[in-house]
Amino acid sequence: MGVTGIGGLFFRARDPEGLAAWYKTHLGIDAGGMSVWSQQAGPTVFAPFSADTDYFPADRQWMLNLRVEGLDDLAAGLTAAGIEVERRPEWDMPGVGRFARIHDPEGLAIELWEPEA
């Protein structure tokens, strides 16, 4: 029997409680304490990138990618909340989906991915 999925994502934060509240308020993820998030079934990409990639900031070892539904509505809500949402046509890929990027309050790049139906 092998690995069946990602069991958790653990990371350091300067303000864990504040960051957990931000994720819950703006993305609907209850990240407080050791809460369990039951996500919808779907694809998860596990992909090491070259050390010199420019796909995400050079000062970060990793980037969070979240599968979403209704990317346009989510982006509009984030923008209304004062969160900068970056969209680039070259990020969208036929057969894969559409993408946008935001950053959490501690500077982590978050890629929002709406898979193609």
DRENRO-970958 format. One record per residue: residue in three letters; residue number from 1; x, y, z of N, C-alpha, C in turn. Coordinates in Angstrom, 2 decimals, decimal comma. Layout:
ala NUM X Y Z X Y Z X Y Z $
...
This chain:
met 1 0,86 -1,18 0,00 0,00 0,00 0,00 0,90 1,23 0,00 $
gly 2 0,58 2,20 -0,82 1,38 3,42 -0,91 0,67 4,62 -0,34 $
val 3 1,16 5,78 -0,66 0,57 7,05 -0,22 -0,80 7,21 -0,88 $
thr 4 -1,78 7,67 -0,12 -3,14 7,83 -0,66 -3,57 9,28 -0,78 $
gly 5 -2,76 10,22 -0,34 -3,10 11,63 -0,44 -2,28 12,46 0,52 $
ile 6 -2,47 13,74 0,46 -1,79 14,65 1,38 -2,57 14,69 2,68 $
gly 7 -1,90 14,41 3,77 -2,58 14,34 5,05 -2,58 15,65 5,83 $
gly 8 -1,76 16,59 5,42 -1,73 17,87 6,13 -0,74 18,82 5,51 $
leu 9 -0,87 20,06 5,85 0,06 21,10 5,42 0,40 21,91 6,66 $
phe 10 1,65 21,90 7,07 2,07 22,55 8,29 3,14 23,58 7,96 $
phe 11 2,99 24,79 8,48 3,95 25,83 8,17 4,04 26,82 9,33 $
arg 12 5,18 27,49 9,40 5,42 28,48 10,44 4,72 29,79 10,10 $
ala 13 4,32 30,52 11,11 3,69 31,83 10,91 4,09 32,75 12,06 $
arg 14 4,28 34,01 11,75 4,59 34,99 12,79 3,37 35,21 13,70 $
asp 15 2,17 35,15 13,12 0,92 35,36 13,87 -0,04 34,23 13,49 $
pro 16 0,13 33,03 14,07 -0,70 31,88 13,68 -2,20 32,12 13,80 $
glu 17 -2,63 32,76 14,89 -4,07 32,99 15,09 -4,61 33,97 14,05 $
gly 18 -3,88 35,05 13,81 -4,31 36,04 12,83 -4,33 35,47 11,42 $
leu 19 -3,32 34,66 11,09 -3,27 34,05 9,77 -4,40 33,04 9,59 $
ala 20 -4,68 32,26 10,62 -5,79 31,31 10,56 -7,11 32,05 10,33 $
ala 21 -7,29 33,19 11,00 -8,52 33,98 10,82 -8,61 34,51 9,39 $
trp 22 -7,49 34,94 8,81 -7,47 35,44 7,43 -7,90 34,35 6,45 $
tyr 23 -7,34 33,15 6,60 -7,71 32,04 5,71 -9,19 31,68 5,84 $
lys 24 -9,72 31,73 7,06 -11,14 31,41 7,25 -12,02 32,50 6,65 $
thr 25 -11,70 33,76 6,89 -12,50 34,88 6,41 -12,52 34,97 4,89 $
his 26 -11,35 34,88 4,28 -11,25 35,17 2,85 -11,30 33,95 1,93 $
leu 27 -10,94 32,77 2,45 -10,92 31,58 1,60 -11,82 30,46 2,12 $
gly 28 -12,41 30,66 3,29 -13,32 29,65 3,83 -12,63 28,42 4,39 $
ile 29 -11,32 28,52 4,66 -10,57 27,40 5,21 -10,43 27,61 6,71 $
asp 30 -10,96 26,69 7,50 -10,81 26,77 8,95 -9,45 26,19 9,31 $
ala 31 -8,47 27,07 9,50 -7,09 26,65 9,75 -6,69 26,85 11,20 $
gly 32 -7,66 27,03 12,08 -7,33 27,27 13,48 -6,94 26,00 14,21 $
gly 33 -5,92 26,08 15,03 -5,50 24,93 15,82 -5,16 23,75 14,94 $
met 34 -5,62 22,59 15,31 -5,38 21,38 14,52 -6,69 20,90 13,91 $
ser 35 -7,47 21,83 13,36 -8,75 21,47 12,77 -8,53 20,63 11,51 $
val 36 -9,49 19,81 11,19 -9,43 18,95 10,01 -10,33 19,55 8,95 $
trp 37 -9,81 19,69 7,75 -10,55 20,25 6,62 -10,85 19,10 5,67 $
ser 38 -12,11 18,76 5,52 -12,51 17,73 4,56 -12,75 18,40 3,24 $
gln 39 -11,87 18,14 2,28 -11,97 18,79 0,98 -12,69 17,92 -0,03 $
gln 40 -13,15 18,56 -1,09 -13,81 17,83 -2,17 -12,80 16,97 -2,90 $
ala 41 -13,25 15,85 -3,40 -12,38 14,99 -4,21 -12,00 15,73 -5,49 $
gly 42 -10,80 15,52 -5,92 -10,33 16,15 -7,14 -8,83 16,00 -7,26 $
pro 43 -8,28 16,52 -8,34 -6,85 16,35 -8,56 -5,99 17,18 -7,61 $
thr 44 -4,86 16,63 -7,25 -3,83 17,34 -6,49 -2,53 17,17 -7,25 $
val 45 -1,87 18,28 -7,55 -0,61 18,24 -8,29 0,53 18,28 -7,28 $
phe 46 1,45 17,36 -7,42 2,65 17,30 -6,59 3,82 17,45 -7,54 $
ala 47 4,46 18,62 -7,56 5,46 18,88 -8,59 6,65 19,68 -8,08 $
pro 48 7,80 19,04 -7,95 9,00 19,80 -7,65 9,36 20,70 -8,84 $
phe 49 9,77 21,91 -8,55 10,18 22,86 -9,58 11,69 23,04 -9,50 $
ser 50 12,30 23,48 -10,57 13,72 23,79 -10,59 14,01 24,87 -9,55 $
ala 51 15,18 24,82 -8,94 15,56 25,80 -7,92 15,56 27,23 -8,44 $
asp 52 15,72 27,41 -9,75 15,75 28,76 -10,31 14,45 29,16 -11,01 $
thr 53 13,36 28,48 -10,69 12,07 28,81 -11,31 11,66 30,25 -11,00 $
asp 54 10,95 30,85 -11,94 10,36 32,16 -11,66 8,84 32,05 -11,54 $
tyr 55 8,36 30,82 -11,39 6,92 30,58 -11,27 6,36 31,11 -9,95 $
phe 56 7,20 31,14 -8,92 6,83 31,76 -7,65 8,08 32,41 -7,06 $
pro 57 7,93 33,29 -6,04 9,05 34,09 -5,55 10,28 33,27 -5,14 $
ala 58 11,44 33,79 -5,48 12,71 33,10 -5,21 12,99 32,95 -3,72 $
asp 59 12,39 33,80 -2,88 12,66 33,71 -1,45 11,73 32,71 -0,74 $
arg 60 10,93 31,98 -1,51 10,01 30,98 -0,94 10,35 29,60 -1,47 $
gln 61 10,27 28,61 -0,60 10,55 27,23 -1,01 9,34 26,55 -1,62 $
trp 62 8,15 27,09 -1,37 6,95 26,44 -1,87 5,85 27,47 -2,09 $
met 63 4,83 27,07 -2,82 3,66 27,90 -3,07 2,42 27,03 -2,87 $
leu 64 1,41 27,59 -2,27 0,15 26,89 -2,04 -0,74 27,07 -3,26 $
asn 65 -1,29 25,98 -3,77 -2,24 26,02 -4,87 -3,55 25,47 -4,34 $
leu 66 -4,64 26,24 -4,48 -5,95 25,81 -3,99 -6,90 25,65 -5,17 $
arg 67 -7,57 24,50 -5,22 -8,62 24,28 -6,22 -9,84 25,07 -5,81 $
val 68 -10,45 25,79 -6,76 -11,62 26,62 -6,44 -12,72 26,41 -7,47 $
glu 69 -13,92 26,79 -7,09 -15,06 26,88 -8,00 -15,45 28,35 -8,04 $
gly 70 -15,81 28,86 -9,20 -16,25 30,25 -9,30 -15,10 31,23 -9,11 $
leu 71 -14,04 31,06 -9,87 -12,85 31,90 -9,73 -13,17 33,38 -9,87 $
asp 72 -14,00 33,74 -10,83 -14,31 35,16 -11,03 -15,01 35,77 -9,81 $
asp 73 -15,99 35,06 -9,25 -16,69 35,56 -8,07 -15,76 35,63 -6,86 $
leu 74 -14,92 34,61 -6,68 -13,97 34,62 -5,57 -13,00 35,78 -5,72 $
ala 75 -12,47 35,99 -6,92 -11,54 37,10 -7,17 -12,21 38,45 -6,88 $
ala 76 -13,46 38,60 -7,28 -14,18 39,85 -7,03 -14,35 40,09 -5,53 $
gly 77 -14,67 39,04 -4,78 -14,83 39,17 -3,33 -13,51 39,50 -2,64 $
leu 78 -12,44 38,89 -3,09 -11,12 39,18 -2,52 -10,72 40,62 -2,81 $
thr 79 -10,94 41,06 -4,04 -10,63 42,44 -4,42 -11,43 43,42 -3,58 $
ala 80 -12,72 43,12 -3,38 -13,57 43,99 -2,57 -13,08 44,07 -1,12 $
ala 81 -12,40 43,00 -0,66 -11,86 42,98 0,70 -10,48 43,63 0,77 $
gly 82 -10,02 44,17 -0,35 -8,73 44,85 -0,36 -7,53 43,95 -0,62 $
ile 83 -7,79 42,73 -1,09 -6,71 41,78 -1,39 -6,41 41,85 -2,88 $
glu 84 -5,15 42,09 -3,21 -4,75 42,19 -4,61 -4,82 40,81 -5,26 $
val 85 -5,53 40,75 -6,38 -5,65 39,51 -7,15 -4,96 39,73 -8,49 $
glu 86 -4,01 38,87 -8,79 -3,27 38,98 -10,05 -3,74 37,90 -11,02 $
arg 87 -4,06 38,34 -12,23 -4,47 37,41 -13,30 -3,59 37,68 -14,50 $
arg 88 -3,13 36,64 -15,16 -2,36 36,76 -16,40 -2,90 35,74 -17,39 $
pro 89 -3,24 36,19 -18,59 -3,78 35,25 -19,59 -2,86 34,06 -19,85 $
glu 90 -1,54 34,27 -19,77 -0,62 33,16 -20,05 -0,63 32,08 -18,97 $
trp 91 -1,20 32,39 -17,81 -1,31 31,36 -16,77 -2,42 30,36 -17,08 $
asp 92 -3,46 30,80 -17,79 -4,59 29,92 -18,10 -4,18 28,90 -19,16 $
met 93 -4,58 27,63 -18,95 -4,17 26,57 -19,86 -5,38 25,76 -20,30 $
pro 94 -5,66 25,74 -21,62 -6,75 24,90 -22,11 -6,53 23,44 -21,68 $
gly 95 -7,59 22,83 -21,22 -7,52 21,46 -20,76 -7,10 21,33 -19,30 $
val 96 -6,57 22,41 -18,71 -6,12 22,40 -17,32 -7,00 23,31 -16,47 $
gly 97 -7,15 24,58 -16,90 -8,00 25,50 -16,16 -7,46 26,91 -16,15 $
arg 98 -8,09 27,71 -15,26 -7,75 29,13 -15,13 -7,11 29,37 -13,76 $
phe 99 -6,26 30,41 -13,71 -5,48 30,66 -12,50 -5,51 32,13 -12,11 $
ala 100 -5,34 32,38 -10,82 -5,15 33,72 -10,27 -4,19 33,56 -9,10 $
arg 101 -3,60 34,68 -8,68 -2,68 34,64 -7,54 -3,03 35,72 -6,53 $
ile 102 -2,88 35,36 -5,27 -2,99 36,30 -4,17 -1,82 36,01 -3,22 $
his 103 -1,67 36,83 -2,20 -0,68 36,58 -1,15 -1,37 36,70 0,20 $
asp 104 -1,02 35,80 1,11 -1,58 35,91 2,45 -0,87 37,04 3,21 $
pro 105 -1,33 37,39 4,40 -0,73 38,52 5,13 0,76 38,35 5,45 $
glu 106 1,26 37,11 5,40 2,68 36,88 5,68 3,50 36,73 4,40 $
gly 107 2,87 36,99 3,25 3,59 37,01 1,98 3,62 35,72 1,20 $
leu 108 2,95 34,67 1,68 2,93 33,40 0,95 2,10 33,54 -0,32 $
ala 109 2,67 33,17 -1,46 1,92 33,17 -2,71 0,90 32,04 -2,69 $
ile 110 -0,33 32,37 -3,06 -1,40 31,38 -3,14 -1,94 31,41 -4,54 $
glu 111 -1,84 30,27 -5,22 -2,38 30,16 -6,56 -3,79 29,59 -6,46 $
leu 112 -4,74 30,27 -7,07 -6,13 29,82 -7,10 -6,34 29,18 -8,46 $
trp 113 -6,75 27,94 -8,47 -6,89 27,16 -9,70 -8,33 26,69 -9,87 $
glu 114 -8,97 27,12 -10,93 -10,29 26,61 -11,27 -10,10 25,61 -12,41 $
pro 115 -10,11 24,30 -12,08 -9,91 23,29 -13,12 -10,96 23,41 -14,22 $
glu 116 -10,56 23,10 -15,43 -11,50 23,12 -16,55 -12,53 22,02 -16,34 $
ala 117 -13,77 22,34 -16,62 -14,86 21,36 -16,41 -14,73 20,16 -17,32 $
